[in-house]
C-alpha cells in the first residue's frame, strides 16, 4: 500500500510524528547522563524506574480512554500535554533556572502523556487500514521512528550539548504543532460507544480493571505477552548489557591494517559503530523485510525470529572480535525486523473492535515489563561472567520461540476470539 493511497489521518500523523520523534531523540539519549550527574547513578536509576511505573499505568489507562473517548481525542490531549511538559522541562534547565528534580518531574509527566498517545495511535491504524495492508503501514511508521533514532542523536550531539534549553523548547513546540495538525486535519475513527454520563471515577476504574482481566483470560493473547516479555528482555540488552560488555572487553582493537592504512577503535567507538549498524539496517530494510515476512505464516516468523535472537545473543558472548560483534548485531537486527510489522497486525486480528485500544495498551506490557527486568543482566555478568550471561539470554529467546509456537498452534485449533463473542 503506497503512502499516497493512505487515509489522510495516517499521512498527517506520519509527518507530525516523524518531526516529533526526531526532536525527542535529539535530547533523550543524553538525559541519563544529565540525571546521573545531577542525582548520582543509583538515585537516577531508581527515579527512572519509578517514572517507568507511572508510564505503564498511563499506557493501560490510555488504551481504555482511547476506546471510551476516541482515538483523536486522546492523541490531541496527549500531544498537548507532552508539549507543555517539554516546555516546562526546558524552563527548569534554562539560563534563568536550574532545578533538575523539577525537570525530572516534568520529564516523567511527558512520559505519561506519551503513554496515553501510543495505544490510540496504534488503534487508529487498525481502524482505517484493511487487515492485509496493516503490516506494511505499521512497518512504515516503525521505519520513521528508527530514522528518528538515527538522525536525532546526531543532531543532538551538535545542538543539545550546546543548547539544551532551546532543543527542549523546540521539541515542546513541535508536539503542540502536532496537536494542531490532529485537530484541523484528522477525524475520529473509533467505533461509536454507549457512554453513561453518570459514571463515577471509581466505577470507571473498576470497569477498567474488569475489562483488562477479560483480556488476560484470552489464552492466546496472554501467551503472546509472556513470549514478548522474554524477547523484550533480550532486545533491551542493546541499551543495557551490550554497551557495558563492549566497552569493558574492548579497549583498543585494530580493525584493519593495509600497509600505511590502519584503523584502531576504542570500546566506546566500537559500540557506536555497532549501534549505528542497527539503526542503519532498520532504517533501510524494515519495509523490505516486512514485505518478505508477509509471505510466510505468522507462526513461522515469530518462532524463527526468536531463534535468530537467541543465536545473536550467544554470538555476542563468544568473542570480543569486532567482526563477530558486527555479525551478531546483523542477526540481532534481522530478528528485530522480522516481526516489526506483524506484531501489531497480530494484536489487531485477535482484538475485538470496541477494545482495540486496550489490547494495544496491554500488548505494550511486553516492552515495559521487559525493560524493567532487563537491567538484571548487568549484575548477572558479575555473578556468571559475560559468556554464560549471554547464553542465558539466548535461552530466554529460545523459550519465547517455544511459547510463540504453542500460542499460534492453540490459535489455529481454537478459533475463538473476542471478536466472535462481541
N, C-alpha and C positions, 0 to 999 in steps of 0.2 A: 504494500500500500504506500503510494507516494505521498510525500508531505503535502503537496498541493491539493491532494484529494481528502485531506483530513478535515474533520469538523473544525469550525472556527475556534471553538473553545480550546482545542488542543494546540492550534497554531499560536494563539495568544500566549498560552501557558509555556510553550516551548521557548519562545522568545524571552518572555519575562523571567522564567525560572533559570534559564541559562545565564542571563546577566546577574541575577541574584546569587546563583551558585559561584560564579567567578569572583564576585566581590567578597562572598563569605570565605572562600578558600584563600583569599589574599591575606587574611589575618588569622584564620582558625589554626593552621599548623604552628603558629608562633605563640598561641595563648598558653599552652602548657609551660613553656619557658617563662612567660610573663608571670603566671600564677606561682610557679615553683620559686622564682626569685623573690616574689612578694611574700609568700607564706612559708616557704620551705617545702621540700619534696613530699614529706609524709603528710603534712596538713593539706597541701594542694591535692594530693591523690585522694584523700578522704573526702574533701569538698567536691571533687569531680564525680566521685561515686555517688555522693549524696544528691547532687543535681541530676544524675542519671536516673535515680529512683523517681524523681518528680516527672521526668520526661516519659518514663514508662507508663506511669499513671495517666499522664496527659494524653499519651498515644491511645490508650484504651478508651478514655473519655471522648477523645476526638472522633473515634470510629462511631461511637454511639450518637454523638451530636451530628455527625455527617449524615447518618441515616434519619435522624429525627428532624433536623432543621435545614438540611440541604447541603450539597457539596459546595456550591458557590458561596453561600453564606459563611460557612466555616473557613473557606480559603481566604475570603476577604478579611474576616475578623483576625485570622491568624497572621496574614501578611502585614496588616496594620499594627498588630501587637508586636510582631517581630521587628518591624521598622522602628517603632518608638523605643523598644528595648535597646536596639543597637545605638540609637542616637543618645539615649541616656548613658549607655556604656561608654560611648565616646566622651561624654561630658565628664565622666569620672577619671579619664586618662587624658585630660586636656591641658593646655598651657596654664589654665586657671585653677585646676583642681587635680589632686592625685589621691584617690581613695580606692585601692584595689578590692577591698571587701565589698564595698557598694557596687563596684564594677562587676564582681563575681555574681552578685545577686541579679543584676540586670542581664548578665550573660545567661544565667540559669533561666531567667524569665523568657529570654529569647528562645532558648531550647524548648521550653514548654509550648510556646506558640508554634514553633516549628513542628513539634509532635502533634499539635492539633491539625496542622496543614496536611501532613502526609496521607492519612487514611482517606480524607476527602478527595485528594488529588488522584490517588490510585483508583478509587471507586468511580470517579468521573470518566476515566479512560474506559472502564468496563461498561459504563452506561452508554457511551456513544460509538463504540467500536465493535464490529462483529467479532465473534469468538475466533474465527480463523485468522483474523488480522491482528489480534491483540499482541501476540508475541513480538511482531515487528515494531509495533508502536511503542511498547514498553522498552524494547531494545534501543530505539532512538532516544528516548528520554534518558535511559541508562548511559548511553554514549555521551549525551550532552553533559551529564553530571561528571563523567570521567574526563571530558575535555576541560571542564572547570577545575578538576583536581590537578590536571597537568599545568594549565595556564595560570590558575590563581596563585599558587605558591611562588612561581617565577616572578609574577608582578608584585607579590607581597614582599619578596626579598629585595625588590627595588624600592617600593614605595612605603610599605607598612613599617619597615625598620626605621625609616626616617620620619614618616608622617603618620603615626598610629591614629591620632585624633581624626585626621582628615579621611583616612581609609574607613574607619568605623562609621563616620558620619555619612560618607558616600554609600556605604552598604545599607544603612538605615533608610536613606532617601530612595535607593533602588527598590527596597521592599515596599515602601509607600507607593512608588510608581507602579509596581506590580499590582497592588490592591486597586489602584485607579483603573488599570487595564482590565482587571477582572470585573469591576463594577460596570464599566462602559461597554465592554465588547464580548462578554460571555453571558450565557443563560444558565438557569438551573436545570440540572439533569436528573436529580433524584426522583424516584417514583413518589406519587402522592401518598401521604400517610395521614391517618386519622389521629389528630392530636387533641388531647383534653386539656384545656387551659387551667383546670383546677388541680393539676398535679402538683404536689408539694415536693420540695427538694429531696426529702428523704424517700419519697415514693419513687422518684426518678432514679436515685442511686440504687434502691432495692431492685427495681425493674432491670437496671443495667447489669447488676450482679447476676440476676437470674438468667438474663439473655446470654451473657458470656459463659455461664455454666452450661447452658444448652449447646453452645458452640463446642466446648471442650468434650461434650459427650459424643460428638461426631468422631468416631474412632479413626477414620481416615485423616481428618484434619489434625487430630491430636498427635498421631504418629508423624505427620508432616512437620509439626513444630519440634518434636523431640529430635528427629533426624536433622532438622535445620539448626538446632542449638549445637549439636555435635560438630556439624560443619562450620558453624559460626565460630566456635572455639578455635578451630583450625585456621579459618580465614583471618580472624582478628590478630593472629600472630604476626601479620605483616606490620602492625603497629606496636607489637609487644616484644616477643622473643627474638624475631629475626633481626631487628636493628641492633639489639644488645649482643646477639651472637656474632654478627658480622664485625662489629666494632671491637669486640674482645678477641676474636680469633684472627683478625687481620690487622696488622699494624702497618706494614708496608709490603706490598706484593707487586712484583714486576709482571705486567700483563703481556707485554711482548718486547722483543729485543732483536731488531734487524739492523746490524751494523751500527751506524751512528744514531739510529732512531730507536728509542725505547720509551716505555710508559710505565710508571710506577704509581700505584694508588694507595691511599690510606684506607683504613676500615670505614671511616665516615664517607669517603668518596665512593667506595665500592657500594655501600648501602644506597647512596644517591643514584648510582648507575642502575642498581637492581630495581629500585623504586621507580625510576624513570622508564625502565623496560616495561614494568607492569602497566604504568599509566599510558604509555605509547601504544602497547599492544591492545589494551582495552579500547582506546580511542579509535584505533584503526580497524579492529577486527570484530567488534561487538555485533554489528548488523550482519556481517558475513557469516559468522559462526552461528548466530541465532537462526538465520535462514537455513543453514546447513542442518542444524539440530531439529528444525521443524519437520524434517523428512522422516524422523525416527520416532518410535514410541517413547512417551514421557518416561516410562519405567526404565528403559534402557539408558536414557540420557541422565536421569537423576543418579542411577546406580554407577554408571561409568564415571560421571563427574566426581563422585565421592572416592572412587578407586584412584583416579588421577590425583586428587587432592592428597590422598594417603601416600602415594608414590613420591609426590613432590616434597612432602614434609620429611619423609625418611631420607630422601636425597640430600636435603639441606644438611642433615646431621652426619652424612658420610664423609665429607671432605670440606676443607677450608679453601679449596681452589675457587677462584673467581669464576672460572668457566663452568664448574659444576653448579655453582650458585645461579649463574645465568640460565643454565638448562633447567634447574629446579624451578626458578621463577617462571620460565616459559610454560612448564607443566602446570604450575600453580595458576597462572593467568588463564590458560586454556580451560582448566576445571571451572574457574570462575565464570568464563564466558559461556560455557555450555548451558548453564541454567539461568543466564541473565534475563532472558525473555520469558521462559516458560514458567518460572516460579509464580509470577503474578497472574499469568494466564491460568495456571492450575487452581489458584485460590479463587479466581473469578468463576471457574467452572463448577466448583463444589459449593459456592456460597449462594444462598437464596437472594433474590433481587433486593428485598427490603432490609437485608442485613449485610450488604457487601462492605459498607464502611467498617463495621465491627469485625468482620472476617479479616479484612486487610490490616486493621489495627492489631488484632490478635496474632496474625501471621508475623508481624514485626517483632514479636517476642523472640523469634529465632535469633535476631541480631542483638537485641538489647540484653537478653539473658546471656547469650554467647559472649558479648562484650564485657559483661560483669564477671563471668567465670574465667575468661581468657588470661588475665594477669597472673593466675596461679602458675602458669608455665614458667615464669621468671624464677620464683623460689624452687620450683621443680628442677631447674637446671643446676641449682646448687646441691640439691639432695641426690640427684641421679646422674648428673652430667648431661651435656648437650645431646650426645648421640642417643641415649636412652629416652630423653625427653622428647626429641623429635620422633622417635619410634612410637612412643605412647600417643602422641598427637596423630600420627599416621593411623594407628589402630582406631582412634576415635572416628576418623574419616571412614575407615572401612566398615565400622559398626553402623555409621549413618547410612552407608550404601545398603546394608542388610535391612535396615528399618525401612528405607525407601522401597525396597523390593517387596517386603511384607505389606506395606501400605498400599501400593498400587495393585498388588495381587488381590488384596481384600476389596479394593475399589472395583476391580473387574468382575469379581464374583458377586458382590453385593452392591448393585447399582441403586443404593438407597440414599438419596441426598435430601437436604432440607428444601431444595427446590421442588421436589415431588411432594413433600409434606405440607408445603405452603399453599 
